[in-house]
Amino acid sequence: MSKSEQHAIRNSSGAGFIVIGIAGSLLHFAYPWSNQSPLVAPWAPVNESIWEHLKLGYWGMLLFSAVEFPLAGKRWNNYALSRIAAVLVQGVCIVAGFYVYTSLLGDNVL
């Protein structure tokens, strides 16, 4: 892989981090903004459980990957595998982060 391809992947990953963060933040409030619409519930968290927070990362990553793949993903080896791994790592980080902060604070503040 050339230096320019590595640079493109690094830039795309950085952009993905930002886009997924913004999408997740917006999705976090989509359910109340929709007046608790059942059409929004599968994509946006309906309460503060860990499961609901996993939806934020999953849908944000799926949206970003759907946009990124036609633009750049076809040129990268193992694109789909890397995105599947990213979703799994993201989920582990969300769950681990929850339990670490809960054990440190001694209480669930969600």
Backbone torsions as a table, in degrees:
resi	resn	phi	psi	omega
1	MET	NA	132.9	-176.8
2	SER	-76.0	164.6	178.5
3	LYS	-61.4	-38.3	-179.3
4	SER	-67.5	-36.2	176.6
5	GLU	-67.4	-40.8	177.3
6	GLN	-62.2	-41.5	178.9
7	HIS	-63.6	-41.7	179.6
8	ALA	-64.0	-41.7	179.1
9	ILE	-65.0	-43.2	178.9
10	ARG	-61.9	-43.4	178.5
11	ASN	-64.9	-42.3	-179.9
12	SER	-65.2	-39.1	178.4
13	SER	-65.7	-39.9	176.9
14	GLY	-64.4	-43.7	177.3
15	ALA	-63.1	-39.4	178.4
16	GLY	-62.1	-40.9	178.1
17	PHE	-58.6	-44.0	-179.5
18	ILE	-69.0	-47.1	-178.5
19	VAL	-62.7	-43.7	-179.4
20	ILE	-65.9	-38.2	176.4
21	GLY	-62.6	-43.7	179.0
22	ILE	-67.9	-45.9	179.9
23	ALA	-61.3	-42.6	178.6
24	GLY	-63.8	-40.2	178.3
25	SER	-64.0	-41.6	178.4
26	LEU	-68.2	-41.6	178.9
27	LEU	-63.8	-30.2	-178.3
28	HIS	-57.8	-30.7	-177.6
29	PHE	-107.7	0.8	-175.5
30	ALA	-63.8	-37.7	-177.6
31	TYR	-64.6	-50.1	176.8
32	PRO	-66.2	-34.9	178.9
33	TRP	-63.6	-27.8	-178.3
34	SER	-89.3	12.1	-175.5
35	ASN	59.0	39.5	177.9
36	GLN	58.1	45.8	179.0
37	SER	-68.3	132.3	177.0
38	PRO	-66.5	-17.6	177.0
39	LEU	-73.5	-25.6	-179.2
40	VAL	-89.2	-25.7	-174.0
41	ALA	-54.7	-37.6	179.7
42	PRO	-65.7	-23.0	-175.2
43	TRP	-105.6	-27.3	-176.2
44	ALA	-114.0	148.1	179.6
45	PRO	-66.7	138.3	179.7
46	VAL	-102.9	-11.0	174.7
47	ASN	-151.8	-171.6	-174.2
48	GLU	-100.9	24.3	179.8
49	SER	-73.8	164.0	178.5
50	ILE	-62.2	-43.3	179.6
51	TRP	-53.0	-45.5	-178.4
52	GLU	-65.4	-33.8	177.4
53	HIS	-72.6	-28.6	175.0
54	LEU	-64.9	-32.8	177.1
55	LYS	-61.6	-35.7	179.9
56	LEU	-58.2	-50.2	-179.7
57	GLY	-68.1	-41.2	-177.9
58	TYR	-62.5	-52.1	-177.0
59	TRP	-68.6	-35.3	175.7
60	GLY	-63.3	-43.6	179.1
61	MET	-66.7	-40.9	179.5
62	LEU	-63.5	-43.3	178.2
63	LEU	-62.3	-48.0	-179.8
64	PHE	-62.4	-44.0	-179.0
65	SER	-65.0	-35.5	178.0
66	ALA	-65.1	-33.1	177.4
67	VAL	-80.8	-39.9	-175.4
68	GLU	-70.9	-37.7	-173.8
69	PHE	-58.2	-50.0	179.6
70	PRO	-64.5	-27.2	-178.3
71	LEU	-81.4	-38.9	-173.2
72	ALA	-142.4	-23.9	-172.3
73	GLY	-61.0	-31.1	-178.3
74	LYS	-66.1	-24.0	-178.9
75	ARG	-86.1	-14.5	-174.4
76	TRP	-98.5	135.6	175.4
77	ASN	-68.8	140.7	175.0
78	ASN	58.0	35.9	-178.7
79	TYR	-59.1	-51.8	-177.0
80	ALA	-61.8	-42.0	179.4
81	LEU	-62.9	-40.0	179.6
82	SER	-66.0	-36.1	179.4
83	ARG	-73.7	-35.4	175.3
84	ILE	-64.2	-44.3	177.5
85	ALA	-61.6	-39.8	-179.9
86	ALA	-63.2	-41.7	178.8
87	VAL	-64.2	-41.1	179.7
88	LEU	-66.6	-44.2	178.5
89	VAL	-64.1	-41.1	178.7
90	GLN	-59.1	-45.1	178.8
91	GLY	-63.3	-42.6	177.8
92	VAL	-62.3	-41.6	179.3
93	CYS	-64.4	-39.7	178.8
94	ILE	-64.8	-47.3	-179.3
95	VAL	-66.6	-46.8	179.9
96	ALA	-62.3	-43.1	178.3
97	GLY	-58.8	-42.0	179.0
98	PHE	-60.7	-49.6	-176.5
99	TYR	-71.1	-32.1	177.1
100	VAL	-66.7	-49.4	-178.2
101	TYR	-68.4	-32.8	177.4
102	THR	-65.9	-40.8	179.9
103	SER	-71.1	-34.2	178.6
104	LEU	-71.7	-41.1	-178.7
105	LEU	-86.0	-19.1	-179.9
106	GLY	78.1	7.3	-178.4
107	ASP	-156.8	152.7	175.8
108	ASN	-90.1	114.9	-178.6
109	VAL	-93.8	2.2	175.3
110	LEU	-75.4	NA	NA
